[in-house]
Amino acid sequence: MAIKVAITEENGDAKIQYLREIVVDDSVEINTKTSLKNGREYRVDYRLFLSPAGWRAYDVIVEGISLVGNYRSQFDRVLQKKSFDELLQDLRECKRCHRKRSLLEAICVHPQECE
């Protein structure tokens, strides 16, 4: 395991401070703090894995809330009411609809509303 401390970078209206990088085998977690011009600060962490094509992000954690964990809990709620095949069909239908909604709204809506 390697731990590195990085630098601060200006990016438009935000300042991103790279707090540390933790490398374990073929994965890495990068911890950052983003400071906005209005004074608000947010902790944003990134989890990546090394693929044959290079580093790929698989999770983003904002203020302790994981994108992967959030999606997983949404899918779990839906799968308590529907089968996996029904979930996939709903997702395919909503992809076809091209509507911009949250994932939970998209998979709970009746597909005929998209037509």
C-alpha positions, 0 to 999 in steps of 0.5 A, a space after each residue: 500500500 502506498 500513500 501519497 500527498 498531492 497538490 492544490 489545483 485551480 479549476 475555474 470557480 473551484 479549488 481542488 486540493 488533493 489530500 492523499 492517494 492510497 494505492 492497494 494492488 490494482 486499485 486507488 482511492 484519491 481523496 480531495 477537497 473542493 473549495 468553491 468561491 462562495 466559501 463552501 467546501 466539499 469532500 470528493 473521493 474517487 475510487 479507480 481500478 487499473 484495467 488493460 486500457 488504463 485507470 478507470 473510475 468506478 465510484 465517486 463519493 461526495 460528502 460520504 455518499 457513494 454513487 455506487 452505494 446510492 444506485 445499489 440502494 435504488 436498485 434494491 428498492 425496485 427489486 423488492 417490487 419487481 423481478 430483475 427481468 422487469 427492471 431490465 425491461 424498464 431500464 431499456 424502455 427508459 433509455 429509449 425514451 431519452 428522458 432526463 430523470 433520476 434513475 429511481 423515477 425512470 425505473 418506477 414509471 410506467 413505460 407507456 408514459 414514454 410513448 
